[in-house]
Amino acid sequence: MPELDPNPIPVGVAEYALSTDERPLRTSGVGSCGVVVIHDETACVSGLLHFMLPDAADGTSGHPDAKFADLGIAALLSAFESAGGRSTRAWAKLAGGATMIGFDSFDRPIGERNVEAAQTVLEARNIPLCGTDVGGDAGRKVLFYPSTGELQITTADGETTC
């Protein structure tokens, strides 16, 4: 495990951030939400998106693009490429998508739909997904280390790295 950076870049819900100096990126409160990390080790550019919903059709106008997997990943990639990263040599990791509350409905859980939406967008952009920690019923805290490409996941059940 990399040495803990005392000052990781915080990313809130419905936000994204970039690291261009190998400073870690972190977010917490990841339940049914999704987290996408994009990394280009050649350019030393990384980005982390913490989105809430699969696509903008599920929301209303006036919300930030980062609230949605489809618009959020597009916005993250635009900023990522402006900072020198290239999606053609980048890879991604995905976390979140828990089923936090069980509902008796015919619709699929939002967490499952969030994971599928992120996978679909990444696949459409030819960005390989090289690690996941998705599903379950526990919230997560996510910490990404650009220097090593490690994604540290902390849940109520313990820790795992992918």
DSSP file (Angstrom, degrees, kcal/mol; ACC not computed):
  #  RESIDUE AA STRUCTURE BP1 BP2  ACC     N-H-->O    O-->H-N    N-H-->O    O-->H-N    TCO  KAPPA ALPHA  PHI   PSI    X-CA   Y-CA   Z-CA
    1    1 A M              0   0    0      0, 0.0     3,-0.1     0, 0.0   160,-0.0   0.000 360.0 360.0 360.0 135.7    0.0    0.0    0.0
    2    2 A P        -     0   0    0      0, 0.0     2,-0.1     0, 0.0     3,-0.1  -0.221 360.0 -88.3 -63.5 158.1    1.4    3.5   -0.8
    3    3 A E        -     0   0    0      1,-0.1     2,-0.3     0, 0.0     0, 0.0  -0.438  53.0-100.9 -64.8 141.2    2.3    5.8    1.9
    4    4 A L        -     0   0    0     -2,-0.1    -1,-0.1    -3,-0.1     0, 0.0  -0.476  29.0-138.5 -69.1 128.6   -0.8    7.9    3.0
    5    5 A D        -     0   0    0     -2,-0.3    -1,-0.1     1,-0.1    18,-0.0  -0.764   6.6-145.0 -83.7 127.7   -0.7   11.4    1.6
    6    6 A P  S    S+     0   0    0      0, 0.0    -1,-0.1     0, 0.0    -2,-0.1   0.615  92.6  42.7 -70.2  -8.6   -1.9   13.7    4.3
    7    7 A N  S    S+     0   0    0      2,-0.0     2,-0.0     3,-0.0    -3,-0.0  -0.437  72.1 171.9-138.5  63.1   -3.6   15.9    1.7
    8    8 A P        -     0   0    0      0, 0.0    17,-0.2     0, 0.0    15,-0.0  -0.334  45.2-100.0 -68.5 157.1   -5.6   13.9   -0.9
    9    9 A I  E     -a   25   0A   0     15,-3.2    17,-2.7     1,-0.0     2,-0.2  -0.678  40.5-136.1 -77.9 118.6   -7.8   15.8   -3.3
   10   10 A P  E     -a   26   0A   0      0, 0.0     2,-0.5     0, 0.0    17,-0.2  -0.561  17.1-165.6 -80.4 141.2  -11.4   15.5   -2.0
   11   11 A V        -     0   0    0     15,-2.3    17,-0.4    -2,-0.2     3,-0.1  -0.989   9.5-154.6-125.9 121.0  -14.2   14.8   -4.5
   12   12 A G    >   -     0   0    0     -2,-0.5     3,-1.1     1,-0.2    38,-0.3  -0.233  37.6 -69.0 -85.4 177.9  -17.7   15.3   -3.4
   13   13 A V  T 3  S+     0   0    0      1,-0.3    38,-0.2    36,-0.1    -1,-0.2  -0.473 123.3  16.1 -66.8 137.2  -20.9   13.7   -4.7
   14   14 A A  T 3  S+     0   0    0     36,-2.3    52,-0.3    52,-0.3    53,-0.3   0.849 112.5 103.3  63.5  37.0  -21.8   14.9   -8.2
   15   15 A E  E <   -E   50   0B   0     -3,-1.1    35,-2.5    35,-0.9     2,-0.3  -0.918  51.1-161.1-137.9 164.4  -18.2   16.2   -8.7
   16   16 A Y  E     -E   49   0B   0     -2,-0.3     2,-0.3    33,-0.2    33,-0.2  -0.966   8.2-173.7-140.3 160.4  -15.0   15.2  -10.4
   17   17 A A  E     -E   48   0B   0     31,-1.8    31,-2.3    -2,-0.3     2,-0.3  -0.974  13.5-136.1-149.2 160.2  -11.4   16.2   -9.9
   18   18 A L  E     -E   47   0B   0     -2,-0.3     2,-0.4    29,-0.2    29,-0.2  -0.858   3.3-155.7-117.5 153.5   -8.0   15.7  -11.6
   19   19 A S  E     +E   46   0B   0     27,-2.6    27,-2.3    -2,-0.3     3,-0.1  -0.996  19.0 165.4-126.0 124.5   -4.6   14.9  -10.2
   20   20 A T  S    S+     0   0    0     -2,-0.4    -1,-0.1    25,-0.2    27,-0.0   0.287  77.0  52.2-117.4   6.4   -1.6   15.9  -12.4
   21   21 A D  S    S-     0   0    0      2,-0.1    24,-0.1    25,-0.1    -1,-0.1   0.064 116.9 -98.8-130.3  24.0    1.0   15.6   -9.7
   22   22 A E  S    S+     0   0    0     22,-0.4   125,-0.5     1,-0.3   126,-0.1   0.599  71.9 151.2  65.9  13.9    0.3   12.0   -8.4
   23   23 A R        -     0   0    0    123,-0.1    -1,-0.3     1,-0.1    -2,-0.1  -0.604  51.4-107.9 -71.3 132.9   -1.6   13.4   -5.4
   24   24 A P        -     0   0    0      0, 0.0   -15,-3.2     0, 0.0     2,-0.4  -0.168  25.1-140.8 -60.8 155.6   -4.3   10.9   -4.4
   25   25 A L  E     -aB   9 144A   0    119,-1.9   119,-3.2   -17,-0.2     2,-0.3  -0.944  23.0-176.4-115.4 139.1   -7.9   11.5   -5.1
   26   26 A R  E     +aB  10 143A   0    -17,-2.7   -15,-2.3    -2,-0.4     2,-0.3  -0.986  13.4 171.2-141.1 150.8  -10.6   10.5   -2.5
   27   27 A T  E     - B   0 142A   0    115,-2.4   115,-3.0    -2,-0.3     2,-0.3  -0.979   8.5-169.2-148.2 157.4  -14.3   10.4   -2.1
   28   28 A S  E     +     0   0A   0    -17,-0.4   113,-0.2    -2,-0.3     3,-0.1  -0.840  58.7  60.9-139.4 176.8  -16.7    8.9    0.5
   29   29 A G  E     +     0   0A   0    111,-0.4     2,-1.1    -2,-0.3     4,-0.2   0.821  61.4 160.9  71.6  31.3  -20.4    8.3    1.0
   30   30 A V  E     + B   0 140A   0    110,-2.2   110,-1.9    -3,-0.1    -1,-0.2  -0.746  10.6 136.9 -90.5  99.3  -20.4    6.0   -2.1
   31   31 A G  S    S-     0   0    0     -2,-1.1    67,-2.6   108,-0.2    66,-0.3   0.597  84.5 -12.4-102.6-101.7  -23.5    3.9   -1.7
   32   32 A S  S    S+     0   0    0     65,-0.3    82,-0.2    64,-0.2    83,-0.1   0.624 116.9 100.7 -77.9 -12.4  -25.6    3.3   -4.8
   33   33 A C  S    S-     0   0    0     -4,-0.2    64,-3.0    63,-0.1     2,-0.3  -0.064  71.2-125.5 -60.4 170.5  -23.5    6.0   -6.5
   34   34 A G  E     -FG  51  96B   0     17,-2.3    17,-2.1    62,-0.2     2,-0.4  -0.918  12.5-156.1-121.4 151.8  -20.7    5.2   -8.8
   35   35 A V  E     -FG  50  95B   0     60,-2.7    60,-2.2    -2,-0.3     2,-0.5  -0.995   8.8-170.4-125.8 125.5  -17.1    6.2   -8.9
   36   36 A V  E     -FG  49  94B   0     13,-2.0    13,-2.6    -2,-0.4     2,-0.5  -0.969   2.3-166.2-115.1 129.0  -15.1    6.1  -12.1
   37   37 A V  E     -FG  48  93B   0     56,-2.6    56,-1.9    -2,-0.5     2,-0.4  -0.959   2.4-167.6-112.0 132.3  -11.3    6.6  -12.0
   38   38 A I  E     -FG  47  92B   0      9,-2.5     9,-2.5    -2,-0.5     2,-0.4  -0.962   9.1-175.5-117.6 136.8   -9.5    7.3  -15.3
   39   39 A H  E     -FG  46  91B   0     52,-2.4    52,-1.8    -2,-0.4     2,-0.5  -0.991  21.8-176.5-141.5 131.4   -5.7    7.1  -15.4
   40   40 A D  E  >> -F   45   0B   0      5,-2.7     5,-1.8    -2,-0.4     4,-1.0  -0.916   8.6-174.0-120.5  99.7   -3.0    7.8  -18.0
   41   41 A E  T  45S+     0   0    0     -2,-0.5    -1,-0.1    48,-0.3    49,-0.1   0.775  80.5  59.9 -70.5 -24.9    0.3    6.8  -16.4
   42   42 A T  T  45S+     0   0    0      1,-0.2    -1,-0.2    47,-0.2    43,-0.0   0.924 116.3  32.1 -66.3 -44.0    2.4    8.1  -19.4
   43   43 A A  T  45S-     0   0    0     -3,-0.2    -1,-0.2     2,-0.2    -2,-0.2   0.521 105.0-127.3 -89.1  -7.1    1.0   11.7  -18.9
   44   44 A C  T  <5 +     0   0    0     -4,-1.0     2,-0.4     1,-0.2   -22,-0.4   0.916  62.9 138.7  57.0  45.0    0.7   11.3  -15.1
   45   45 A V  E   < + F   0  40B   0     -5,-1.8    -5,-2.7   -24,-0.1     2,-0.3  -0.983  24.7 171.3-122.7 131.5   -2.9   12.5  -15.3
   46   46 A S  E     -EF  19  39B   0    -27,-2.3   -27,-2.6    -2,-0.4     2,-0.3  -0.960   9.4-168.0-135.1 153.3   -5.7   10.9  -13.3
   47   47 A G  E     -EF  18  38B   0     -9,-2.5    -9,-2.5    -2,-0.3     2,-0.4  -0.992   6.2-160.1-141.7 151.1   -9.4   11.8  -12.7
   48   48 A L  E     -EF  17  37B   0    -31,-2.3   -31,-1.8    -2,-0.3     2,-0.4  -0.998   5.9-168.8-133.3 129.6  -12.1   10.6  -10.3
   49   49 A L  E     -EF  16  36B   0    -13,-2.6   -13,-2.0    -2,-0.4     2,-0.6  -0.962   7.0-165.1-117.1 133.1  -15.8   11.1  -10.8
   50   50 A H  E     +EF  15  35B   0    -35,-2.5   -36,-2.3    -2,-0.4   -35,-0.9  -0.901  23.3 177.6-117.6  98.4  -18.5   10.5   -8.1
   51   51 A F  E     - F   0  34B   0    -17,-2.1   -17,-2.3    -2,-0.6    16,-0.2  -0.641  26.0-160.5-105.7 160.4  -21.8   10.3   -9.9
   52   52 A M        +     0   0    0     15,-2.0    16,-0.2   -19,-0.2    62,-0.1   0.751  69.9  35.7-107.2 -33.6  -25.3    9.6   -8.6
   53   53 A L  B    S-i   68   0C   0     14,-2.5    16,-2.6     1,-0.1    -1,-0.2  -0.890  71.8-121.7-131.1 154.5  -27.5    8.5  -11.5
   54   54 A P  S    S-     0   0    0      0, 0.0    16,-1.4     0, 0.0     2,-0.3   0.897  87.9  -3.1 -64.0 -43.4  -27.0    6.5  -14.7
   55   55 A D    >   -     0   0    0     14,-0.2     3,-2.3    13,-0.1     4,-0.2  -0.981  68.6-106.1-152.2 161.6  -28.0    9.2  -17.2
   56   56 A A  G >  S+     0   0    0     -2,-0.3     3,-1.6     1,-0.3     7,-0.1   0.717 111.1  71.8 -62.6 -21.6  -29.3   12.7  -17.5
   57   57 A A  G 3  S+     0   0    0      1,-0.3    -1,-0.3     3,-0.0     0, 0.0   0.741  92.6  59.1 -65.3 -20.6  -32.7   11.4  -18.5
   58   58 A D  G <  S+     0   0    0     -3,-2.3    -1,-0.3     2,-0.1    -2,-0.2   0.529 108.7  48.6 -84.0  -5.3  -33.1   10.3  -14.9
   59   59 A G  S <  S-     0   0    0     -3,-1.6     2,-0.3    -4,-0.2    -3,-0.0  -0.462  82.3-107.1-120.1-169.5  -32.7   13.9  -13.6
   60   60 A T    >   -     0   0    0     -2,-0.2     3,-0.8     1,-0.1    -2,-0.1  -0.796  42.8 -85.7-118.7 164.6  -33.9   17.3  -14.2
   61   61 A S  T 3  S+     0   0    0     -2,-0.3    -1,-0.1     1,-0.2     0, 0.0  -0.205 104.3  50.5 -65.5 160.4  -32.2   20.3  -15.7
   62   62 A G  T 3  S+     0   0    0      1,-0.4    -1,-0.2     0, 0.0     0, 0.0   0.407  80.9 117.7  92.4  -2.3  -30.0   22.5  -13.7
   63   63 A H  S <  S-     0   0    0     -3,-0.8    -1,-0.4     1,-0.1    -4,-0.0  -0.676  73.0 -97.8 -95.2 152.7  -27.9   19.7  -12.2
   64   64 A P    >   -     0   0    0      0, 0.0     3,-2.0     0, 0.0     4,-0.3  -0.364  27.7-120.8 -67.1 148.6  -24.2   19.4  -12.7
   65   65 A D  G >  S+     0   0    0      1,-0.3     3,-2.0     2,-0.2     7,-0.5   0.842 109.9  69.0 -54.8 -34.8  -23.0   17.0  -15.4
   66   66 A A  G 3  S+     0   0    0    -52,-0.3   -52,-0.3     1,-0.3   -51,-0.3   0.560  82.1  74.1 -66.8  -7.1  -21.1   15.1  -12.8
   67   67 A K  G <  S+     0   0    0     -3,-2.0   -14,-2.5   -53,-0.3   -15,-2.0   0.724  95.9  57.3 -73.4 -20.4  -24.4   13.9  -11.2
   68   68 A F  B <> S-i   53   0C   0     -3,-2.0     4,-2.3    -4,-0.3     5,-0.3  -0.867  76.5-136.0-119.0 143.8  -24.9   11.5  -14.1
   69   69 A A  H  > S+     0   0    0    -16,-2.6     4,-2.3    -2,-0.3     5,-0.3   0.938 104.3  46.5 -60.8 -47.9  -22.7    8.7  -15.5
   70   70 A D  H  > S+     0   0    0    -16,-1.4     4,-1.4     1,-0.2    -1,-0.2   0.964 123.2  30.8 -64.8 -54.2  -23.1    9.6  -19.1
   71   71 A L  H  > S+     0   0    0      2,-0.2     4,-2.5     1,-0.2    -1,-0.2   0.856 119.2  55.8 -72.5 -34.8  -22.5   13.4  -18.9
   72   72 A G  H  X S+     0   0    0     -4,-2.3     4,-2.8    -7,-0.5    -3,-0.2   0.910 107.3  47.0 -65.8 -43.9  -20.1   13.1  -16.0
   73   73 A I  H  X S+     0   0    0     -4,-2.3     4,-2.7    -5,-0.3    -1,-0.2   0.906 112.9  50.7 -65.5 -39.7  -17.7   10.7  -17.7
   74   74 A A  H  X S+     0   0    0     -4,-1.4     4,-2.0    -5,-0.3    -2,-0.2   0.927 113.1  45.3 -62.0 -44.6  -17.8   12.9  -20.8
   75   75 A A  H  X S+     0   0    0     -4,-2.5     4,-2.2     2,-0.2     5,-0.2   0.911 113.2  50.3 -66.1 -42.3  -17.0   16.0  -18.7
   76   76 A L  H  X S+     0   0    0     -4,-2.8     4,-2.9     1,-0.2    -2,-0.2   0.934 111.3  48.4 -60.5 -46.3  -14.3   14.1  -16.8
   77   77 A L  H  X S+     0   0    0     -4,-2.7     4,-2.6     2,-0.2    -1,-0.2   0.862 109.0  53.5 -64.9 -35.8  -12.7   12.9  -20.0
   78   78 A S  H  X S+     0   0    0     -4,-2.0     4,-2.0     2,-0.2    -1,-0.2   0.943 114.0  41.3 -62.6 -47.7  -12.8   16.4  -21.5
   79   79 A A  H  X S+     0   0    0     -4,-2.2     4,-1.6     2,-0.2    -2,-0.2   0.897 113.4  55.1 -65.4 -40.5  -11.0   17.9  -18.5
   80   80 A F  H  <>S+     0   0    0     -4,-2.9     5,-2.5     1,-0.2    -2,-0.2   0.914 111.0  43.8 -58.1 -46.9   -8.6   14.8  -18.4
   81   81 A E  H ><5S+     0   0    0     -4,-2.6     3,-1.2     1,-0.2    -1,-0.2   0.840 109.3  56.5 -71.6 -33.5   -7.6   15.4  -22.1
   82   82 A S  H 3<5S+     0   0    0     -4,-2.0    -1,-0.2     1,-0.2    -2,-0.2   0.804 105.5  53.4 -64.9 -28.4   -7.2   19.2  -21.5
   83   83 A A  T 3<5S-     0   0    0     -4,-1.6    -1,-0.2    -3,-0.2    -2,-0.2   0.437 132.3 -92.0 -86.5   0.0   -4.8   18.4  -18.7
   84   84 A G  T < 5S+     0   0    0     -3,-1.2    -3,-0.2     1,-0.4    -2,-0.1   0.346  83.3 131.6 108.7  -6.5   -2.7   16.2  -21.1
   85   85 A G      < -     0   0    0     -5,-2.5     2,-0.5    -6,-0.2    -1,-0.4  -0.421  45.0-145.1 -74.6 154.9   -4.2   12.8  -20.5
   86   86 A R    >>  -     0   0    0    -41,-0.1     3,-1.3     1,-0.1     4,-0.5  -0.985   9.8-154.2-124.5 125.1   -5.2   10.7  -23.5
   87   87 A S  T 34 S+     0   0    0     -2,-0.5     3,-0.5     1,-0.2    -1,-0.1   0.771  93.7  68.8 -65.9 -23.7   -8.2    8.4  -23.4
   88   88 A T  T 34 S+     0   0    0      1,-0.2    -1,-0.2    39,-0.1    -3,-0.0   0.697 112.7  28.2 -70.5 -18.2   -6.6    6.2  -26.1
   89   89 A R  T <4 S+     0   0    0     -3,-1.3   -48,-0.3     2,-0.1    -1,-0.2   0.290 103.6 103.7-121.4   8.4   -3.9    5.1  -23.6
   90   90 A A     <  -     0   0    0     -4,-0.5     2,-0.3    -3,-0.5   -50,-0.2  -0.446  49.8-159.5 -87.4 161.0   -6.0    5.4  -20.4
   91   91 A W  E     -G   39   0B   0    -52,-1.8   -52,-2.4    36,-0.2     2,-0.3  -0.892  10.0-143.5-131.0 166.9   -7.6    2.7  -18.3
   92   92 A A  E     -Gh  38 129B   0     36,-2.8    38,-2.8    -2,-0.3    39,-0.5  -0.896   8.4-158.0-131.8 158.4  -10.4    2.9  -15.8
   93   93 A K  E     -Gh  37 131B   0    -56,-1.9   -56,-2.6    -2,-0.3     2,-0.4  -0.956  14.4-154.2-130.4 153.5  -11.5    1.4  -12.5
   94   94 A L  E     +Gh  36 132B   0     37,-2.2    39,-1.9    -2,-0.3     2,-0.3  -0.988  15.3 169.8-134.7 135.9  -15.1    1.4  -11.2
   95   95 A A  E     +Gh  35 133B   0    -60,-2.2   -60,-2.7    -2,-0.4     2,-0.3  -0.947  39.8  36.9-140.1 161.1  -16.5    1.2   -7.6
   96   96 A G  E     +Gh  34 134B   0     37,-1.9    39,-1.8    -2,-0.3   -62,-0.2  -0.713  36.0 135.3 105.2-151.4  -19.9    1.6   -5.9
   97   97 A G        +     0   0    0    -64,-3.0   -65,-0.3   -66,-0.3   -63,-0.1   0.782  38.0 166.4  73.8  28.4  -23.3    0.6   -7.1
   98   98 A A        -     0   0    0    -67,-2.6     2,-1.0   -65,-0.3    13,-0.3  -0.337  43.1-123.0 -72.1 156.8  -24.4   -0.9   -3.8
   99   99 A T        +     0   0    0     37,-3.0     3,-0.1     1,-0.2    -1,-0.1  -0.858  38.7 170.0 -97.8  97.4  -28.0   -1.8   -3.1
  100  100 A M        +     0   0    0     -2,-1.0     2,-0.4     1,-0.2    -1,-0.2   0.814  64.4  27.0 -82.5 -32.4  -28.5    0.3    0.0
  101  101 A I  S    S-     0   0    0     -3,-0.2     2,-0.5     2,-0.0    -1,-0.2  -0.997  77.3-133.3-134.9 129.2  -32.2    0.0    0.4
  102  102 A G        -     0   0    0     -2,-0.4     2,-0.4    -3,-0.1    -3,-0.0  -0.706  25.5-171.7 -84.2 127.5  -34.3   -2.9   -0.8
  103  103 A F        -     0   0    0     -2,-0.5     2,-1.3     4,-0.1    -2,-0.0  -0.911  27.2-130.8-116.6 146.4  -37.5   -2.0   -2.6
  104  104 A D        +     0   0    0     -2,-0.4     2,-0.3     2,-0.0    -2,-0.0  -0.728  65.4 117.7 -91.4  85.4  -40.3   -4.2   -3.8
  105  105 A S  S    S-     0   0    0     -2,-1.3    -2,-0.1     2,-0.2     0, 0.0  -0.921  73.1-120.1-144.2 170.2  -40.5   -3.0   -7.3
  106  106 A F  S    S+     0   0    0     -2,-0.3     2,-0.2     2,-0.1    -1,-0.0   0.576  85.3  95.5 -87.9 -10.3  -40.1   -4.2  -10.8
  107  107 A D  S    S-     0   0    0      1,-0.1    -2,-0.2     0, 0.0    -4,-0.1  -0.506  82.9-109.5 -81.7 149.2  -37.3   -1.8  -11.6
  108  108 A R        -     0   0    0     -2,-0.2    -1,-0.1     1,-0.1    -2,-0.1  -0.469  47.2 -88.4 -72.5 149.5  -33.6   -2.7  -11.2
  109  109 A P     >  -     0   0    0      0, 0.0     4,-2.0     0, 0.0     3,-0.2  -0.252  31.6-122.9 -59.1 145.8  -31.8   -1.1   -8.3
  110  110 A I  H  > S+     0   0    0      1,-0.2     4,-2.6     2,-0.2     5,-0.2   0.853 110.4  58.2 -60.5 -36.6  -30.2    2.2   -9.0
  111  111 A G  H  > S+     0   0    0    -13,-0.3     4,-2.1     2,-0.2    -1,-0.2   0.918 106.8  47.2 -60.2 -44.1  -26.8    0.9   -8.0
  112  112 A E  H  > S+     0   0    0     -3,-0.2     4,-2.2     1,-0.2    -1,-0.2   0.900 112.8  49.3 -63.1 -42.2  -26.9   -1.8  -10.6
  113  113 A R  H  X S+     0   0    0     -4,-2.0     4,-2.4     2,-0.2    -2,-0.2   0.861 108.7  53.9 -66.8 -36.0  -28.0    0.6  -13.2
  114  114 A N  H  X S+     0   0    0     -4,-2.6     4,-2.3     2,-0.2    -2,-0.2   0.926 109.4  47.4 -63.6 -44.8  -25.2    3.0  -12.3
  115  115 A V  H  X S+     0   0    0     -4,-2.1     4,-2.4     1,-0.2    -2,-0.2   0.938 113.2  48.1 -61.8 -47.4  -22.6    0.3  -12.7
  116  116 A E  H  X S+     0   0    0     -4,-2.2     4,-2.3     1,-0.2    -1,-0.2   0.896 110.5  51.9 -61.4 -41.1  -24.0   -0.8  -16.1
  117  117 A A  H  X S+     0   0    0     -4,-2.4     4,-2.4     2,-0.2    -1,-0.2   0.925 110.8  46.9 -63.4 -44.7  -24.2    2.8  -17.3
  118  118 A A  H  X S+     0   0    0     -4,-2.3     4,-2.6     1,-0.2     5,-0.2   0.924 112.3  50.0 -63.6 -43.9  -20.5    3.5  -16.5
  119  119 A Q  H  X S+     0   0    0     -4,-2.4     4,-2.4     1,-0.2    -1,-0.2   0.905 111.1  50.1 -60.4 -41.3  -19.4    0.2  -18.1
  120  120 A T  H  X S+     0   0    0     -4,-2.3     4,-2.4     2,-0.2    -2,-0.2   0.920 112.0  46.4 -64.1 -45.9  -21.4    1.1  -21.2
  121  121 A V  H  X S+     0   0    0     -4,-2.4     4,-1.3     2,-0.2    -2,-0.2   0.925 114.3  47.6 -64.4 -45.0  -19.9    4.6  -21.5
  122  122 A L  H  <>S+     0   0    0     -4,-2.6     5,-2.7     1,-0.2     3,-0.2   0.913 112.7  49.1 -63.4 -42.3  -16.4    3.4  -20.9
  123  123 A E  H ><5S+     0   0    0     -4,-2.4     3,-1.6    -5,-0.2    -1,-0.2   0.911 108.1  53.9 -62.8 -42.6  -16.8    0.6  -23.5
  124  124 A A  H 3<5S+     0   0    0     -4,-2.4    -1,-0.2     1,-0.3    -2,-0.2   0.789 111.2  46.2 -63.0 -27.3  -18.2    3.0  -26.1
  125  125 A R  T 3<5S-     0   0    0     -4,-1.3    -1,-0.3    -3,-0.2    -2,-0.2   0.299 114.1-119.1 -97.0   7.8  -15.1    5.1  -25.6
  126  126 A N  T < 5 +     0   0    0     -3,-1.6    -3,-0.2     1,-0.2    -2,-0.1   0.841  62.3 148.0  57.7  37.1  -12.7    2.1  -25.8
  127  127 A I      < -     0   0    0     -5,-2.7    -1,-0.2    -6,-0.1   -36,-0.2  -0.909  46.7-128.3-102.8 114.5  -11.4    2.7  -22.3
  128  128 A P        -     0   0    0      0, 0.0   -36,-2.8     0, 0.0     2,-0.7  -0.352   9.1-138.5 -66.5 138.6  -10.5   -0.7  -20.7
  129  129 A L  E     +h   92   0B   0    -38,-0.2   -36,-0.2     1,-0.1     3,-0.1  -0.871  27.0 172.8 -95.1 111.9  -11.9   -1.4  -17.3
  130  130 A C  E     +     0   0B   0    -38,-2.8     2,-0.3    -2,-0.7   -37,-0.2   0.310  60.0  20.5-110.2   9.4   -9.1   -3.0  -15.3
  131  131 A G  E     -h   93   0B   0    -39,-0.5   -37,-2.2   -36,-0.0     2,-0.3  -0.869  58.1-178.1-172.1 141.6  -10.6   -3.2  -11.8
  132  132 A T  E     -h   94   0B   0     -2,-0.3   -37,-0.2   -39,-0.2     2,-0.2  -0.987  17.6-180.0-141.1 151.9  -14.0   -3.1  -10.1
  133  133 A D  E     +h   95   0B   0    -39,-1.9   -37,-1.9    -2,-0.3     2,-0.3  -0.688  41.2 146.0-144.6  87.8  -15.4   -3.2   -6.6
  134  134 A V  E     +h   96   0B   0    -39,-0.2   -37,-0.2    -2,-0.2     2,-0.1  -0.809  31.1  20.1-129.5 162.5  -19.1   -3.0   -7.2
  135  135 A G        +     0   0    0    -39,-1.8     3,-0.4    -2,-0.3   -37,-0.1  -0.387  61.3 108.4  83.4-157.6  -22.4   -4.2   -5.8
  136  136 A G  S    S-     0   0    0      1,-0.2   -37,-3.0   -38,-0.1    -1,-0.1  -0.321  77.8 -88.5  77.7-165.0  -23.1   -5.5   -2.3
  137  137 A D  S    S+     0   0    0    -39,-0.2     2,-0.4     2,-0.1    -1,-0.2   0.158  90.0  93.0-132.8  19.1  -25.0   -3.6    0.3
  138  138 A A  S    S-     0   0    0     -3,-0.4   -40,-0.1  -107,-0.1   -42,-0.1  -0.898  70.4-118.8-117.4 145.2  -22.4   -1.5    2.1
  139  139 A G        -     0   0    0     -2,-0.4    17,-0.6   -39,-0.1     2,-0.3  -0.261  32.1-145.5 -70.7 165.9  -21.2    2.0    1.4
  140  140 A R  E     -BC  30 155A   0   -110,-1.9  -110,-2.2    15,-0.2     2,-0.4  -0.935  17.4-149.3-135.6 154.3  -17.6    2.7    0.5
  141  141 A K  E     - C   0 154A   0     13,-1.9    13,-2.5    -2,-0.3     2,-0.4  -0.989  27.0-155.7-116.4 134.8  -14.9    5.2    0.8
  142  142 A V  E     +BC  27 153A   0   -115,-3.0  -115,-2.4    -2,-0.4     2,-0.4  -0.936  16.0 179.4-120.5 133.3  -12.6    5.3   -2.2
  143  143 A L  E     -BC  26 152A   0      9,-2.2     9,-3.3    -2,-0.4     2,-0.5  -0.985  10.4-161.8-133.1 121.4   -9.0    6.5   -2.4
  144  144 A F  E     -BC  25 151A   0   -119,-3.2  -119,-1.9    -2,-0.4     7,-0.2  -0.902   4.9-157.4-109.4 130.3   -7.0    6.4   -5.6
  145  145 A Y  E >>> - C   0 150A   0      5,-2.9     4,-2.7    -2,-0.5     3,-1.2  -0.879   4.1-170.1-105.5 100.6   -3.2    6.5   -5.7
  146  146 A P  T 345S+     0   0    0      0, 0.0    -1,-0.1     0, 0.0  -123,-0.1   0.817  82.9  65.7 -59.7 -30.7   -2.0    7.8   -9.1
  147  147 A S  T 345S+     0   0    0   -125,-0.5  -124,-0.1     1,-0.2    -2,-0.0   0.787 122.9  14.5 -64.0 -26.5    1.6    6.9   -8.3
  148  148 A T  T <45S-     0   0    0     -3,-1.2    -1,-0.2     2,-0.2     3,-0.1   0.536  97.4-121.1-122.7 -14.3    0.8    3.1   -8.2
  149  149 A G  T  <5 +     0   0    0     -4,-2.7     2,-0.3     1,-0.3    -2,-0.1   0.580  61.6 148.6  79.7   9.9   -2.7    2.9   -9.9
  150  150 A E  E   < -C  145   0A   0     -5,-0.8    -5,-2.9    11,-0.0     2,-0.6  -0.577  37.4-155.6 -83.3 141.3   -4.1    1.3   -6.7
  151  151 A L  E     -C  144   0A   0     -2,-0.3    11,-1.8    -7,-0.2     2,-0.6  -0.961   9.8-158.0-114.1 111.0   -7.7    1.9   -5.7
  152  152 A Q  E     -CD 143 161A   0     -9,-3.3    -9,-2.2    -2,-0.6     2,-0.5  -0.812   7.5-167.1 -94.9 124.0   -8.2    1.5   -2.0
  153  153 A I  E     -CD 142 160A   0      7,-2.6     7,-2.1    -2,-0.6     2,-0.5  -0.939   3.6-168.9-112.1 128.2  -11.8    0.7   -1.0
  154  154 A T  E     +CD 141 159A   0    -13,-2.5   -13,-1.9    -2,-0.5     2,-0.2  -0.977  14.1 168.5-117.4 124.8  -12.9    0.9    2.6
  155  155 A T  E >   -CD 140 158A   0      3,-3.3     3,-1.4    -2,-0.5   -15,-0.2  -0.743  53.0 -99.7-123.3 174.2  -16.3   -0.5    3.6
  156  156 A A  T 3  S+     0   0    0    -17,-0.6     3,-0.1     1,-0.3   -16,-0.1   0.736 124.7  56.5 -63.9 -21.1  -18.0   -1.3    6.9
  157  157 A D  T 3  S-     0   0    0      1,-0.3     2,-0.3     0, 0.0    -1,-0.3   0.486 123.4 -87.8 -89.5  -4.4  -17.0   -4.9    6.2
  158  158 A G  E <   -D  155   0A   0     -3,-1.4    -3,-3.3     2,-0.0     2,-0.3  -0.928  55.7 -53.3 132.1-159.0  -13.2   -4.1    5.9
  159  159 A E  E     +D  154   0A   0     -2,-0.3     2,-0.3    -5,-0.2    -5,-0.2  -0.892  39.5 174.1-123.1 151.0  -10.8   -3.1    3.1
  160  160 A T  E     -D  153   0A   0     -7,-2.1    -7,-2.6    -2,-0.3     2,-0.4  -0.979  16.9-147.0-147.1 153.7   -9.9   -4.4   -0.3
  161  161 A T  E      D  152   0A   0     -2,-0.3    -9,-0.2    -9,-0.2   -11,-0.0  -0.979 360.0 360.0-122.5 135.0   -7.7   -3.1   -3.0
  162  162 A C              0   0    0    -11,-1.8   -10,-0.1    -2,-0.4    -1,-0.1   0.366 360.0 360.0-124.5 360.0   -8.4   -3.6   -6.7
